[in-house]
Every structure is written in structure tokens, then in C-alpha cells.
Amino acid sequence: MRPGGESLRERVARTVSERVEVVDYDPRWPAMFAGEKEHLTRCLPSDLVGRIEHFGSTAVPGLAAKPVIDMLVEVADLGETRRRIAPLLESRGYDYFWRPTSGDSTPPFYAWFIKRDESGARTHHIHMVESHFEHWNGLLFRDWLRDHPEDAARYGRLKMELAGRYGNDRVAYTRAKGDFIRRIMQRIRRCRGGP
């Protein structure tokens, strides 16, 4: 049990049951990223933390998104991240999960944090991974959408539609975006000379 008597299973159930909301682009999102990046740079151990990137839909100007800033943080060692960073951020009110990369229990695992505002609404998702994790491909997807506004517009419409359909089911919402993301990633690989 965690402080407050909530088990891990209960925390996961609560977290995935939170409503999906997609809103129009907010020009404050880059500043929200920059502020949290500065905070993390100041409070986290510099020997563990490398680059910090803004990724996901809030990193694409003009794109509708869930109003939560996705951050990708490179860490030198996930074991040390669990030991040294997780307790530090939890003590500052962040939710922490040792999360599988895909599925319910499929390795590799990584450190995932949710920062919330005073009302309890999510403001940031912080994904801490080592440099070889597939999460870094998210930067390719981000950059493609930045460079291809027609694809970004299609993605924004899809997300609005899916949030209407799956607003009470975060897992279904995420899965339903998968085909679009896979198609874009295939285009990126072809453009880069891959299969």
C-alpha cells in the first residue's frame, strides 16, 4: 500500500479511468515544457539525466491535443532512476509508475511520472528511458507532423473523433490512434531509405 492507502492496482485503475479530453492547440504549451524542463534540470541528479525533449502532440504547433505536456527524458540507468529519481519526484507530488513499454507486462520497463496541478488535473507526462529505447522514435513522428501540416491536421481530427468515442477509455483511445501512427512511421522509414 502507498501513502493514503491506495494500492498500485488502485492507482493504475484510477489513472486509466481519467477522462480523455482533446482540445485546440494552446500557445502556452511550449512555455509549460520549458518551465518543467528547467525544474527537472535543477532538481534531478545531473549524472543520471541527459537530454530532455518535448514530444507528443503538444510539441506540434497548431495540433489539437490532450492538454498534457509529454516529455522524454534520457537517463543513464533505469535502475538508478528507480532508486534515486522516483522517490525524489514522488516526494514532490508526482505520480510514479514502473511501466511496460507495451501491453500490460511486456519489458522493457521504464519510469513514467504524472505531474498534476492544484486541482489534480494532469499537466505533464514524463517518460524516463535510456538512449536505446524505442520511445525516441516519437521525435521522428513529432518532426514529421511539424513538417507536414496536412498530416498534423488529419491526426488532430482523428484525435478529436476518438476522444468523443473513447473519452472514458484511455486504453481504447490510445490503441485507436495506432494505425495512423504506424502509417506515418512507415512513410518516415521509406523517406529515410528503410523498408
C-alpha positions as CSV (number, residue, x, y, z in Angstrom):
1,M,0.0,0.0,0.0
2,R,1.1,3.6,-0.7
3,P,0.5,6.6,1.4
4,G,-3.2,7.3,1.6
5,G,-3.9,3.5,1.5
6,E,-4.1,3.2,-2.3
7,S,-2.6,0.0,-3.8
8,L,-0.7,0.0,-7.1
9,R,-3.7,-1.7,-8.7
10,E,-6.0,1.0,-7.4
11,R,-3.7,3.8,-8.6
12,V,-3.4,2.2,-12.1
13,A,-7.2,1.8,-12.3
14,R,-7.8,5.4,-11.2
15,T,-5.2,6.7,-13.7
16,V,-6.5,4.9,-16.7
17,S,-10.1,5.8,-15.9
18,E,-9.4,9.5,-16.1
19,R,-11.3,11.1,-18.9
20,V,-9.6,11.8,-22.3
21,E,-10.0,15.4,-23.4
22,V,-8.6,16.7,-26.7
23,V,-8.5,20.5,-27.1
24,D,-7.4,23.0,-29.7
25,Y,-3.7,23.9,-29.7
26,D,-2.6,26.2,-26.8
27,P,0.3,28.5,-27.5
28,R,1.3,28.3,-23.8
29,W,2.4,24.6,-24.2
30,P,6.0,25.3,-25.3
31,A,6.5,27.5,-22.2
32,M,5.0,24.8,-20.0
33,F,7.5,22.4,-21.4
34,A,10.4,24.9,-20.9
35,G,9.4,25.5,-17.3
36,E,9.2,21.9,-16.3
37,K,12.5,21.2,-18.2
38,E,14.1,23.9,-16.1
39,H,12.6,22.4,-12.9
40,L,13.8,18.9,-13.7
41,T,17.3,20.1,-14.7
42,R,17.6,21.9,-11.3
43,C,16.3,19.1,-9.1
44,L,17.4,15.8,-10.7
45,P,20.9,14.3,-10.5
46,S,23.0,15.5,-13.4
47,D,25.0,12.3,-13.5
48,L,21.8,10.4,-14.4
49,V,19.9,12.8,-16.7
50,G,20.8,13.6,-20.3
51,R,18.6,15.3,-22.9
52,I,15.1,16.4,-22.2
53,E,12.7,16.7,-25.2
54,H,9.2,17.9,-25.8
55,F,7.4,15.3,-27.8
56,G,3.8,14.2,-28.5
57,S,1.1,16.4,-29.9
58,T,1.6,19.4,-27.6
59,A,5.0,19.8,-29.3
60,V,3.5,20.3,-32.7
61,P,2.3,23.9,-33.3
62,G,-1.4,24.1,-34.2
63,L,-2.2,20.5,-33.4
64,A,-5.1,19.6,-31.2
65,A,-4.0,17.5,-28.2
66,K,-4.8,16.3,-24.7
67,P,-3.7,19.3,-22.6
68,V,-0.8,17.4,-21.1
69,I,2.8,18.1,-21.9
70,D,4.7,14.9,-22.9
71,M,8.4,15.0,-22.0
72,L,11.0,12.4,-23.0
73,V,14.0,12.3,-20.5
74,E,17.1,10.4,-21.3
75,V,18.5,8.6,-18.2
76,A,21.8,6.8,-17.9
77,D,20.5,3.9,-15.8
78,L,16.9,3.0,-15.2
79,G,17.7,1.0,-12.0
80,E,19.3,4.1,-10.5
81,T,16.4,6.2,-11.8
82,R,14.0,4.0,-9.7
83,R,16.3,4.2,-6.7
84,R,17.2,7.9,-6.8
85,I,14.8,9.9,-9.0
86,A,11.4,8.2,-8.3
87,P,11.5,8.9,-4.6
88,L,12.5,12.5,-5.2
89,L,9.7,13.2,-7.6
90,E,7.1,11.3,-5.6
91,S,8.1,13.4,-2.6
92,R,7.2,16.5,-4.7
93,G,3.7,15.1,-5.6
94,Y,4.3,13.3,-8.9
95,D,2.6,10.0,-9.6
96,Y,5.2,7.3,-10.4
97,F,4.7,4.1,-12.4
98,W,7.3,1.5,-13.4
99,R,5.6,1.0,-16.7
100,P,5.9,-1.6,-19.5
101,T,6.8,-0.3,-23.0
102,S,3.8,-2.1,-24.4
103,G,1.0,-4.3,-23.2
104,D,0.3,-5.0,-19.5
105,S,3.6,-6.5,-18.5
106,T,6.0,-6.6,-21.5
107,P,9.5,-5.5,-20.9
108,P,11.4,-3.3,-21.3
109,F,10.0,-1.2,-18.4
110,Y,10.6,2.5,-17.9
111,A,9.9,5.2,-15.4
112,W,6.8,7.2,-16.0
113,F,5.6,10.2,-14.0
114,I,2.5,12.3,-14.0
115,K,2.6,15.9,-12.7
116,R,-0.7,17.4,-11.7
117,D,-1.9,20.9,-10.9
118,E,-3.6,22.1,-7.7
119,S,-7.0,20.7,-8.9
120,G,-5.5,17.3,-9.6
121,A,-5.6,17.7,-13.4
122,R,-2.7,16.2,-15.3
123,T,-0.2,18.8,-16.7
124,H,2.8,16.7,-17.7
125,H,3.7,13.1,-18.5
126,I,7.4,12.5,-18.0
127,H,8.8,9.4,-19.7
128,M,12.3,8.4,-18.5
129,V,14.1,6.0,-20.7
130,E,17.6,5.0,-21.7
131,S,19.1,6.2,-25.0
132,H,18.3,2.9,-26.9
133,F,14.6,2.8,-26.1
134,E,12.1,2.9,-29.0
135,H,10.4,6.0,-27.4
136,W,13.0,8.2,-29.2
137,N,11.2,7.4,-32.4
138,G,8.5,9.7,-31.1
139,L,10.7,12.5,-32.0
140,L,10.6,11.4,-35.7
141,F,6.8,11.4,-35.5
142,R,6.8,14.8,-33.9
143,D,9.1,16.3,-36.5
144,W,7.1,14.7,-39.4
145,L,3.9,16.4,-38.1
146,R,5.8,19.7,-37.7
147,D,6.9,19.5,-41.3
148,H,3.7,18.1,-42.8
149,P,0.8,20.2,-41.6
150,E,-1.8,18.2,-43.7
151,D,-0.9,15.1,-41.8
152,A,-1.0,17.0,-38.5
153,A,-4.5,18.3,-39.4
154,R,-5.7,14.7,-40.2
155,Y,-4.2,13.5,-36.9
156,G,-5.9,16.3,-35.0
157,R,-9.3,15.5,-36.5
158,L,-8.8,11.8,-35.7
159,K,-7.9,12.5,-32.1
160,M,-11.0,14.7,-31.7
161,E,-13.2,12.0,-33.1
162,L,-11.6,9.3,-30.9
163,A,-11.8,11.4,-27.8
164,G,-15.5,11.7,-28.5
165,R,-15.9,8.0,-29.0
166,Y,-13.5,6.7,-26.2
167,G,-13.5,9.6,-23.8
168,N,-13.9,7.3,-20.9
169,D,-11.4,4.7,-22.1
170,R,-7.8,5.8,-22.3
171,V,-6.5,2.4,-23.4
172,A,-9.0,2.2,-26.3
173,Y,-8.3,5.8,-27.3
174,T,-4.5,5.1,-27.5
175,R,-5.0,1.9,-29.4
176,A,-7.3,3.5,-31.9
177,K,-4.6,6.0,-32.9
178,G,-2.2,3.2,-33.6
179,D,-2.9,2.6,-37.3
180,F,-2.4,6.3,-38.1
181,I,0.9,6.4,-36.2
182,R,2.1,3.2,-37.9
183,R,1.3,4.5,-41.3
184,I,3.3,7.7,-40.7
185,M,6.2,5.8,-39.2
186,Q,6.3,3.6,-42.4
187,R,6.4,6.8,-44.5
188,I,9.2,8.1,-42.4
189,R,11.2,4.9,-42.8
190,R,10.7,4.9,-46.5
191,C,11.9,8.5,-46.7
192,R,15.0,7.6,-44.7
193,G,15.7,4.7,-47.0
194,G,14.4,1.9,-44.8
195,P,11.9,-0.9,-45.5
